[in-house]
Amino acid sequence: MGKNNLYDKSYAFAIRVVKGYQFLSKEKREFVISKQLLRSGTSIGANVAEANGAISKSDFSSKMSIAYKEALESKYWLNLLKDTDFINKKTFESMHDDADELCRILFSILKTTRINIK
C-alpha cells in the first residue's frame, strides 16, 4: 500500500492483538473479552485500508470514523482485561498506549476531514 504511517501503525497493532488473543485463549483460557478485542483491534486497520480506497471525502471520513470508534472500543477491552487480571500492567500500558496513539491520529484526521468537507 505504499508508505502510510497510520496504516503501518494500525497493522502493527492488529498483529499485537492477534498474538494477544492467541496467548489469552491458549494460556489463560479467556475467550469472550479477548475475542471482542480481536474484532475491534483488527478492524481499525481494515477500516484505514478501506479509507485509503475511498471514493469520496465523505466515504473517507466515514471509514476513518469507524476506525476511530474501533480504537476507542479496543481501549475499553484492554482496560477490562487488565482490571480482571488477564493481562499484566506492562502489557496493558504498552497496548493501551498504541491504541491511544491510533485514537489521536484518527481524531486529528477526522477533525481535518470534517472541516474540509464543510
Backbone as a chain_set.jsonl record, in Angstrom:
{"seq": "MGKNNLYDKSYAFAIRVVKGYQFLSKEKREFVISKQLLRSGTSIGANVAEANGAISKSDFSSKMSIAYKEALESKYWLNLLKDTDFINKKTFESMHDDADELCRILFSILKTTRINIK", "coords": {"N": [[0.815, -1.206, 0.0], [2.145, 1.138, -0.075], [3.882, 3.885, 1.557], [2.471, 4.586, 4.506], [1.881, 5.911, 7.409], [-0.209, 5.716, 9.356], [-1.574, 3.444, 8.456], [0.496, 1.528, 8.717], [0.937, 1.623, 11.513], [-1.576, 0.843, 12.498], [-1.747, -1.689, 11.416], [0.411, -2.965, 12.666], [-0.539, -2.831, 15.282], [-2.76, -4.503, 15.054], [-1.496, -6.954, 14.628], [-0.29, -7.31, 17.137], [-2.598, -7.549, 18.665], [-3.741, -9.9, 17.62], [-1.771, -11.759, 18.361], [-1.944, -11.427, 21.103], [-4.551, -12.355, 21.528], [-4.181, -15.043, 20.821], [-2.454, -15.846, 22.892], [-4.085, -15.301, 25.175], [-6.281, -16.993, 24.752], [-5.112, -19.536, 24.637], [-3.295, -19.776, 26.85], [-4.487, -18.491, 29.092], [-7.051, -19.264, 28.925], [-9.165, -17.603, 28.238], [-11.826, -16.385, 26.482], [-13.963, -14.711, 25.721], [-13.745, -11.807, 26.235], [-11.269, -11.372, 25.053], [-11.824, -12.094, 22.43], [-13.535, -10.078, 21.681], [-11.748, -7.926, 21.764], [-10.051, -8.801, 19.753], [-11.712, -8.537, 17.504], [-12.311, -5.725, 17.45], [-9.743, -4.593, 17.534], [-8.457, -5.517, 15.21], [-10.076, -4.484, 13.323], [-9.575, -1.776, 13.127], [-7.316, -1.26, 11.428], [-8.318, -2.458, 9.111], [-10.407, -0.757, 8.426], [-8.981, 1.59, 8.003], [-7.541, 0.801, 5.76], [-9.682, 0.506, 3.97], [-10.509, 3.176, 3.902], [-8.388, 4.316, 2.568], [-8.991, 3.617, 0.007], [-11.192, 5.079, -0.563], [-14.036, 6.532, -2.23], [-14.962, 9.056, -2.106], [-14.796, 12.165, -0.242], [-16.531, 12.099, 1.935], [-16.946, 9.362, 2.184], [-14.359, 8.552, 2.857], [-14.105, 9.916, 5.327], [-16.117, 8.631, 6.77], [-15.145, 5.964, 6.984], [-12.795, 6.423, 8.423], [-13.914, 7.389, 10.739], [-15.202, 5.112, 11.713], [-12.932, 3.534, 12.176], [-11.758, 5.057, 14.221], [-13.693, 4.773, 16.268], [-13.494, 2.023, 16.679], [-10.916, 1.878, 17.685], [-11.25, 3.24, 20.097], [-13.002, 1.417, 21.307], [-11.301, -0.772, 21.505], [-9.525, 0.135, 23.453], [-11.243, 0.093, 25.634], [-11.716, -2.711, 25.951], [-9.127, -3.538, 26.53], [-8.725, -2.264, 28.983], [-10.624, -3.656, 30.5], [-9.591, -6.267, 30.372], [-7.222, -5.877, 31.805], [-8.199, -5.05, 34.323], [-9.474, -7.323, 35.153], [-7.489, -9.017, 35.593], [-6.367, -10.504, 33.475], [-4.423, -9.603, 31.774], [-1.166, -8.25, 32.347], [0.08, -5.242, 33.973], [2.188, -4.02, 32.53], [1.927, -5.04, 29.896], [-0.659, -4.13, 29.371], [-0.264, -1.292, 29.527], [1.505, -0.847, 27.397], [0.06, -1.775, 25.105], [-2.273, -0.25, 25.365], [-1.224, 2.319, 25.137], [-0.439, 2.234, 22.44], [-2.962, 1.944, 21.212], [-4.099, 4.32, 22.064], [-2.478, 6.184, 20.758], [-3.213, 5.64, 18.118], [-5.878, 6.491, 18.29], [-5.518, 9.26, 18.711], [-4.272, 10.046, 16.291], [-6.239, 9.295, 14.414], [-8.415, 10.874, 15.294], [-7.42, 13.421, 14.822], [-7.216, 13.348, 12.028], [-9.928, 13.072, 11.432], [-10.952, 15.529, 12.414], [-9.704, 17.351, 10.655], [-10.632, 16.398, 8.171], [-13.432, 16.655, 8.419], [-13.666, 19.412, 8.66], [-12.774, 20.202, 6.15], [-14.755, 19.114, 4.535], [-16.996, 20.636, 4.942]], "CA": [[0.0, 0.0, 0.0], [2.981, 2.326, -0.023], [4.214, 4.386, 2.884], [1.328, 5.19, 5.174], [2.178, 5.762, 8.823], [-1.386, 5.231, 10.069], [-1.792, 2.057, 8.035], [1.543, 0.715, 9.335], [0.698, 1.555, 12.956], [-2.784, 0.054, 12.769], [-1.417, -3.075, 11.065], [1.258, -3.472, 13.758], [-1.424, -3.017, 16.435], [-3.561, -5.698, 14.767], [-0.629, -8.118, 14.873], [-0.188, -7.452, 18.598], [-3.895, -8.005, 19.149], [-3.879, -11.316, 17.244], [-0.877, -12.532, 19.23], [-2.54, -11.368, 22.434], [-5.685, -13.274, 21.522], [-3.636, -16.405, 20.845], [-1.975, -16.08, 24.254], [-5.192, -15.334, 26.134], [-7.134, -18.164, 24.561], [-4.367, -20.773, 24.924], [-2.666, -19.807, 28.177], [-5.383, -18.03, 30.158], [-8.374, -19.847, 28.653], [-10.121, -16.499, 28.204], [-12.296, -16.359, 25.1], [-15.007, -13.725, 25.428], [-13.212, -10.441, 26.153], [-10.177, -11.358, 24.076], [-12.43, -12.155, 21.096], [-14.024, -8.721, 21.423], [-10.559, -7.139, 21.436], [-9.602, -9.264, 18.432], [-12.583, -7.934, 16.486], [-12.145, -4.271, 17.367], [-8.341, -4.254, 17.279], [-8.097, -5.78, 13.815], [-10.967, -3.671, 12.494], [-9.0, -0.436, 12.949], [-6.52, -1.257, 10.207], [-9.172, -2.797, 7.968], [-11.126, 0.462, 8.046], [-7.991, 2.506, 7.442], [-7.286, 0.309, 4.401], [-10.842, 0.886, 3.172], [-10.488, 4.635, 3.73], [-7.392, 4.627, 1.542], [-9.622, 3.394, -1.285], [-12.479, 5.782, -0.553], [-14.419, 7.143, -3.495], [-15.331, 10.448, -1.851], [-14.335, 12.658, 1.055], [-17.43, 11.623, 2.989], [-16.656, 7.932, 2.342], [-13.1, 8.529, 3.606], [-14.405, 10.339, 6.691], [-16.918, 7.583, 7.4], [-14.264, 4.836, 7.325], [-11.901, 6.878, 9.493], [-14.742, 7.481, 11.936], [-15.363, 3.738, 12.207], [-11.628, 3.133, 12.709], [-11.605, 5.766, 15.494], [-14.567, 4.13, 17.244], [-12.922, 0.708, 16.976], [-9.752, 2.113, 18.548], [-11.802, 3.519, 21.426], [-13.512, 0.155, 21.837], [-10.142, -1.599, 21.867], [-9.044, 0.627, 24.744], [-12.179, -0.406, 26.637], [-11.459, -4.137, 26.194], [-7.825, -3.641, 27.201], [-8.969, -1.917, 30.395], [-11.341, -4.758, 31.134], [-8.642, -7.381, 30.529], [-6.304, -5.52, 32.899], [-8.913, -4.999, 35.602], [-9.882, -8.683, 35.518], [-6.218, -9.72, 35.78], [-5.977, -11.385, 32.366], [-3.144, -9.083, 31.267], [-0.445, -7.503, 33.38], [0.128, -3.788, 33.821], [3.144, -3.663, 31.483], [1.278, -5.351, 28.614], [-1.759, -3.182, 29.237], [0.227, 0.056, 29.232], [2.083, -0.832, 26.057], [-1.001, -1.887, 24.103], [-3.159, 0.9, 25.526], [-0.514, 3.458, 24.539], [-0.548, 2.091, 20.985], [-4.35, 2.247, 20.84], [-4.307, 5.742, 22.31], [-1.817, 6.892, 19.663], [-4.095, 5.496, 16.957], [-7.022, 7.377, 18.527], [-5.106, 10.652, 18.494], [-4.056, 10.239, 14.852], [-7.542, 9.217, 13.74], [-9.222, 12.041, 15.658], [-6.848, 14.553, 14.093], [-7.643, 13.2, 10.629], [-11.358, 13.364, 11.38], [-11.146, 16.972, 12.554], [-9.287, 17.976, 9.402], [-11.538, 15.941, 7.111], [-14.757, 17.239, 8.607], [-13.546, 20.843, 8.358], [-12.65, 20.349, 4.696], [-15.995, 18.712, 3.866], [-17.977, 21.717, 5.084]], "C": [[0.854, 1.263, 0.0], [3.22, 2.762, 1.407], [3.028, 5.135, 3.469], [1.493, 4.909, 6.667], [0.99, 5.198, 9.604], [-1.672, 3.775, 9.719], [-0.782, 1.14, 8.73], [1.304, 0.541, 10.831], [-0.532, 0.699, 13.281], [-2.558, -1.418, 12.431], [-0.574, -3.715, 12.177], [0.418, -3.712, 15.014], [-2.259, -4.283, 16.248], [-2.748, -6.972, 15.016], [-0.496, -8.369, 16.37], [-1.477, -8.017, 19.178], [-4.09, -9.49, 18.831], [-3.007, -12.183, 18.143], [-1.389, -12.543, 20.669], [-3.722, -12.308, 22.564], [-5.207, -14.73, 21.594], [-3.163, -16.771, 22.256], [-3.139, -16.242, 25.232], [-6.063, -16.574, 25.972], [-6.409, -19.465, 24.91], [-3.898, -20.85, 26.372], [-3.632, -19.453, 29.316], [-6.788, -18.607, 30.034], [-9.47, -18.781, 28.73], [-10.531, -16.311, 26.75], [-13.217, -15.185, 24.772], [-14.426, -12.317, 25.228], [-12.12, -10.366, 25.091], [-10.707, -11.424, 22.646], [-12.981, -10.78, 20.711], [-12.86, -7.807, 21.036], [-10.035, -7.523, 20.057], [-10.418, -8.595, 17.324], [-12.323, -6.434, 16.34], [-10.717, -3.889, 16.98], [-7.894, -4.506, 15.856], [-8.945, -4.943, 12.861], [-10.401, -2.278, 12.226], [-8.263, -0.367, 11.613], [-7.335, -1.577, 8.97], [-9.934, -1.567, 7.492], [-10.195, 1.532, 7.496], [-7.686, 2.102, 5.997], [-8.453, 0.672, 3.478], [-10.867, 2.384, 2.908], [-9.49, 5.037, 2.648], [-7.938, 4.411, 0.135], [-10.957, 4.104, -1.416], [-12.75, 6.471, -1.893], [-14.865, 8.599, -3.343], [-14.768, 10.865, -0.497], [-15.226, 12.156, 2.184], [-17.242, 10.123, 3.236], [-15.387, 7.762, 3.17], [-13.361, 8.849, 5.079], [-15.184, 9.273, 7.444], [-16.047, 6.415, 7.844], [-13.311, 5.216, 8.451], [-12.664, 6.989, 10.813], [-14.954, 6.096, 12.557], [-14.056, 3.258, 12.835], [-11.398, 3.77, 14.086], [-12.445, 5.095, 16.584], [-14.052, 2.749, 17.639], [-11.696, 0.835, 17.881], [-10.203, 2.427, 19.974], [-12.319, 2.24, 22.083], [-12.368, -0.753, 22.277], [-9.576, -1.177, 23.212], [-9.95, 0.133, 25.881], [-11.87, -1.866, 26.986], [-10.122, -4.343, 26.883], [-7.961, -3.3, 28.687], [-9.643, -3.063, 31.127], [-10.434, -5.975, 31.348], [-7.66, -7.116, 31.67], [-7.006, -5.623, 34.246], [-9.459, -6.35, 36.049], [-8.671, -9.615, 35.597], [-5.882, -10.741, 34.689], [-4.7, -10.911, 31.683], [-2.492, -8.261, 32.362], [-0.356, -6.021, 33.028], [1.049, -3.373, 32.672], [2.545, -3.895, 30.089], [0.153, -4.373, 28.346], [-1.247, -1.817, 28.799], [0.774, 0.159, 27.818], [0.998, -0.86, 24.977], [-1.965, -0.705, 24.163], [-2.519, 2.147, 24.929], [-0.595, 3.418, 23.017], [-1.958, 2.445, 20.507], [-4.642, 3.729, 21.009], [-3.659, 6.583, 21.212], [-2.662, 6.812, 18.391], [-5.311, 6.407, 17.094], [-6.664, 8.831, 18.235], [-4.919, 10.953, 17.006], [-5.396, 10.27, 14.122], [-8.412, 10.425, 14.052], [-8.722, 13.278, 14.926], [-7.265, 14.522, 12.62], [-9.126, 13.544, 10.502], [-11.642, 14.857, 11.505], [-10.829, 17.685, 11.243], [-10.25, 17.638, 8.271], [-12.904, 16.613, 7.217], [-14.751, 18.745, 8.341], [-13.513, 21.049, 6.847], [-13.894, 19.932, 3.928], [-17.012, 19.853, 3.882], [-17.811, 22.803, 4.084]], "O": [[0.308, 2.364, 0.07], [2.81, 2.088, 2.351], [2.64, 6.193, 2.973], [1.266, 3.788, 7.122], [1.163, 4.298, 10.425], [-1.979, 2.97, 10.599], [-1.156, 0.098, 9.269], [1.45, -0.561, 11.36], [-0.516, -0.08, 14.235], [-3.116, -2.298, 13.087], [-0.815, -4.854, 12.576], [0.64, -4.689, 15.731], [-2.441, -5.05, 17.194], [-3.268, -7.95, 15.554], [-0.581, -9.511, 16.821], [-1.448, -8.862, 20.073], [-4.553, -10.251, 19.681], [-3.453, -13.221, 18.632], [-1.278, -13.551, 21.366], [-3.882, -12.98, 23.582], [-5.764, -15.54, 22.335], [-3.438, -17.864, 22.75], [-3.18, -17.192, 26.014], [-6.53, -17.138, 26.961], [-7.028, -20.397, 25.423], [-4.083, -21.868, 27.039], [-3.582, -20.063, 30.385], [-7.612, -18.453, 30.934], [-10.566, -19.039, 29.229], [-9.681, -16.101, 25.884], [-13.232, -14.719, 23.633], [-14.601, -11.714, 24.169], [-12.057, -9.406, 24.322], [-10.093, -10.861, 21.739], [-12.9, -10.374, 19.552], [-12.968, -7.014, 20.101], [-9.621, -6.659, 19.285], [-9.862, -8.142, 16.324], [-12.138, -5.937, 15.229], [-10.509, -2.968, 16.19], [-7.039, -3.785, 15.341], [-8.557, -4.724, 11.714], [-10.718, -1.667, 11.205], [-8.558, 0.483, 10.773], [-7.078, -1.032, 7.897], [-10.089, -1.358, 6.288], [-10.583, 2.299, 6.615], [-7.585, 2.957, 5.117], [-8.241, 1.094, 2.341], [-11.21, 2.814, 1.807], [-9.723, 5.988, 1.902], [-7.404, 4.964, -0.828], [-11.762, 3.767, -2.285], [-11.836, 6.923, -2.583], [-15.114, 9.287, -4.334], [-14.323, 10.03, 0.29], [-14.738, 11.825, 3.264], [-17.365, 9.663, 4.372], [-15.339, 6.93, 4.077], [-12.894, 8.137, 5.968], [-14.937, 9.039, 8.627], [-16.195, 5.925, 8.964], [-13.052, 4.405, 9.341], [-12.114, 6.712, 11.879], [-14.892, 5.936, 13.776], [-14.067, 2.646, 13.903], [-10.906, 3.115, 15.005], [-11.962, 4.876, 17.695], [-14.161, 2.352, 18.799], [-11.47, -0.012, 18.746], [-9.613, 1.943, 20.94], [-12.098, 2.011, 23.272], [-12.462, -1.423, 23.306], [-9.191, -2.021, 24.022], [-9.466, -0.203, 26.962], [-11.773, -2.223, 28.16], [-9.991, -5.226, 27.73], [-7.379, -3.97, 29.541], [-9.266, -3.396, 32.251], [-10.505, -6.632, 32.387], [-7.31, -8.031, 32.415], [-6.477, -6.207, 35.191], [-9.863, -6.504, 37.201], [-8.813, -10.836, 35.659], [-5.192, -11.726, 34.949], [-3.976, -11.708, 31.085], [-3.168, -7.657, 33.195], [-0.683, -5.613, 31.913], [0.713, -2.461, 31.916], [2.65, -3.038, 29.212], [0.02, -3.849, 27.24], [-1.733, -1.249, 27.821], [0.531, 1.146, 27.123], [1.023, -0.056, 24.046], [-2.42, -0.217, 23.129], [-3.2, 2.945, 24.285], [-0.795, 4.449, 22.376], [-2.124, 3.158, 19.518], [-5.348, 4.326, 20.196], [-4.23, 7.585, 20.781], [-2.808, 7.802, 17.674], [-5.73, 7.03, 16.118], [-7.427, 9.545, 17.584], [-5.358, 11.996, 16.52], [-5.652, 11.161, 13.313], [-9.081, 10.948, 13.16], [-9.52, 14.093, 14.463], [-7.622, 15.55, 12.045], [-9.527, 14.232, 9.564], [-12.481, 15.392, 10.78], [-11.603, 18.524, 10.783], [-10.634, 18.517, 7.498], [-13.457, 17.081, 6.222], [-15.739, 19.289, 7.847], [-14.151, 21.964, 6.327], [-14.077, 20.35, 2.784], [-17.792, 20.011, 2.943], [-18.571, 23.771, 4.093]]}, "num_chains": 1, "name": "protein.A"}
